[in-house]
Amino acid sequence: MEVTRRGEVETLVGNPPEVGVTLPHFKIFNAQGERIKTHDLIGKITLISVVPDINTKTCSLQTKKFNKTMDQYPDVRFITVSTNTIKQQAAWCAAEDVDNIEMMSDSEESFGYEMKLLIPNSGTLARSIFIIDDTGTIVYRQIVTEQVDEPDYLEAVTALGKLL
């Protein structure tokens, strides 16, 4: 699959999973450095917000937007995944006063490879949103075609509302 960044074509390592598919096996790391595997996300409806680099304007906006949205959905787990290190994510959260959303680091690129979201030339992930149900099945997918654009928040939140 291809996306663009400021009009320049970038190729992902494959085609991200479609709606109806079970979340593939991967590992990411939480703020405490603990390994979180796919099976750790099963059991609760989860919105996965994927950003290329938390230290950029659009990624920051996307993460803050979902951080504010969380309060409306207490039964949903919200996580943000990027290839930034845990330390970089923690510094961003402290600077931006964001403390609700779970930040997950894909610094080892396991999530990126398994979800086919890794852009190998930049070592970042393609901006996207996935919603999984409590069984781990993908029920919503949004891949942002132009990576400097924000996702369609309303569409994602509407999909989340329908699931609940």
C-alpha positions as CSV (number, residue, x, y, z in Angstrom):
1,M,0.0,0.0,0.0
2,E,1.1,3.5,-0.6
3,V,0.5,6.8,1.2
4,T,2.0,10.3,0.6
5,R,3.8,12.7,2.8
6,R,3.6,16.2,1.4
7,G,2.8,14.7,-2.0
8,E,5.8,12.3,-2.0
9,V,4.8,8.6,-2.4
10,E,5.8,6.3,0.5
11,T,5.3,2.6,0.4
12,L,4.2,0.6,3.4
13,V,5.7,-2.9,4.1
14,G,2.4,-4.4,3.0
15,N,-1.3,-4.0,3.0
16,P,-2.8,-3.2,6.5
17,P,-5.4,-5.6,7.8
18,E,-9.0,-5.1,6.7
19,V,-12.2,-4.8,8.8
20,G,-13.3,-8.3,9.9
21,V,-9.8,-9.6,10.4
22,T,-8.4,-10.6,13.8
23,L,-5.6,-8.3,15.0
24,P,-2.2,-9.8,14.1
25,H,0.3,-10.8,16.7
26,F,2.7,-8.0,17.7
27,K,4.4,-6.5,20.7
28,I,4.6,-2.9,21.8
29,F,5.8,-1.2,25.0
30,N,3.8,0.8,27.6
31,A,5.1,3.8,29.5
32,Q,6.5,1.5,32.2
33,G,8.6,-0.4,29.6
34,E,6.4,-3.5,29.9
35,R,5.8,-5.6,26.8
36,I,2.2,-5.5,25.7
37,K,1.2,-8.2,23.3
38,T,-1.8,-8.5,21.0
39,H,-3.6,-10.8,23.5
40,D,-3.3,-8.1,26.2
41,L,-5.6,-5.9,24.1
42,I,-8.3,-8.6,23.9
43,G,-11.3,-8.3,26.2
44,K,-12.2,-4.6,25.8
45,I,-13.2,-2.4,22.9
46,T,-10.0,-0.6,21.9
47,L,-9.3,2.4,19.7
48,I,-5.8,2.4,18.4
49,S,-4.6,5.8,17.2
50,V,-1.4,5.4,15.1
51,V,0.9,8.3,14.6
52,P,4.2,8.7,12.7
53,D,6.0,10.9,15.2
54,I,4.4,12.2,18.4
55,N,6.7,15.3,18.3
56,T,5.1,16.7,15.1
57,K,2.1,19.0,14.9
58,T,-0.5,16.7,13.3
59,C,0.5,13.7,15.5
60,S,0.2,15.9,18.6
61,L,-3.2,17.2,17.5
62,Q,-4.5,13.7,16.8
63,T,-3.3,12.4,20.2
64,K,-4.7,15.3,22.1
65,K,-8.1,15.0,20.3
66,F,-8.5,11.4,21.4
67,N,-7.2,12.2,24.9
68,K,-10.2,14.6,25.2
69,T,-12.6,12.1,23.6
70,M,-11.8,9.4,26.1
71,D,-14.0,10.9,28.9
72,Q,-17.1,10.2,26.8
73,Y,-16.3,6.5,26.5
74,P,-15.3,5.1,29.9
75,D,-15.6,1.5,28.7
76,V,-13.2,1.9,25.8
77,R,-9.5,1.6,25.9
78,F,-7.7,4.3,24.0
79,I,-4.1,3.9,23.0
80,T,-1.7,5.8,20.8
81,V,1.1,3.9,19.0
82,S,4.2,5.5,17.5
83,T,7.8,4.4,16.9
84,N,9.0,7.1,19.3
85,T,10.8,5.8,22.4
86,I,9.1,5.5,25.7
87,K,11.3,8.4,26.9
88,Q,10.2,10.6,24.0
89,Q,6.6,9.8,24.5
90,A,6.8,10.5,28.3
91,A,8.5,13.9,27.6
92,W,5.7,14.8,25.1
93,C,3.0,13.8,27.5
94,A,4.6,15.9,30.3
95,A,5.0,18.9,28.0
96,E,1.4,18.7,26.6
97,D,-0.2,17.8,29.9
98,V,-1.7,14.6,28.4
99,D,-2.2,11.9,31.0
100,N,-5.3,9.9,30.1
101,I,-4.4,8.1,26.9
102,E,-2.1,5.1,26.9
103,M,1.1,5.8,24.9
104,M,2.6,2.7,23.4
105,S,6.0,2.5,21.8
106,D,6.7,0.5,18.7
107,S,10.4,1.2,18.8
108,E,11.2,-2.4,17.8
109,E,8.8,-2.0,14.8
110,S,6.9,-5.3,15.6
111,F,3.5,-3.5,15.4
112,G,4.5,-1.7,12.2
113,Y,5.6,-4.9,10.4
114,E,2.7,-7.1,11.6
115,M,0.0,-4.4,10.9
116,K,1.8,-3.5,7.6
117,L,1.9,0.1,8.7
118,L,5.7,0.6,8.8
119,I,7.1,3.0,6.3
120,P,10.7,1.6,6.0
121,N,12.3,4.6,4.4
122,S,11.4,6.8,7.4
123,G,11.1,4.2,10.2
124,T,7.7,5.6,11.1
125,L,4.1,4.3,11.0
126,A,1.4,5.4,8.7
127,R,-1.2,7.6,10.3
128,S,-4.3,5.5,10.9
129,I,-7.0,4.5,13.3
130,F,-8.2,1.0,14.2
131,I,-11.0,0.0,16.4
132,I,-11.1,-3.6,17.7
133,D,-14.0,-5.3,19.5
134,D,-13.5,-7.3,22.7
135,T,-12.6,-10.4,20.7
136,G,-9.7,-8.7,18.9
137,T,-11.5,-8.4,15.6
138,I,-10.9,-5.2,13.6
139,V,-14.3,-3.4,13.2
140,Y,-13.0,-0.1,11.9
141,R,-10.0,1.0,9.9
142,Q,-8.9,4.4,8.6
143,I,-5.6,4.8,6.8
144,V,-4.9,8.5,6.2
145,T,-3.7,8.8,2.6
146,E,-1.8,12.1,3.0
147,Q,0.3,11.7,6.2
148,V,0.4,15.4,7.1
149,D,-3.5,15.5,7.2
150,E,-5.5,14.8,10.3
151,P,-7.7,11.7,10.3
152,D,-11.5,12.0,10.1
153,Y,-12.2,12.0,13.8
154,L,-16.0,12.2,13.4
155,E,-16.0,9.1,11.3
156,A,-14.0,7.1,13.8
157,V,-16.0,8.3,16.8
158,T,-19.2,7.5,15.0
159,A,-18.0,4.0,14.3
160,L,-17.0,3.7,18.0
161,G,-20.5,4.8,19.0
162,K,-22.2,2.2,16.8
163,L,-20.1,-0.5,18.3
164,L,-21.2,0.5,21.8
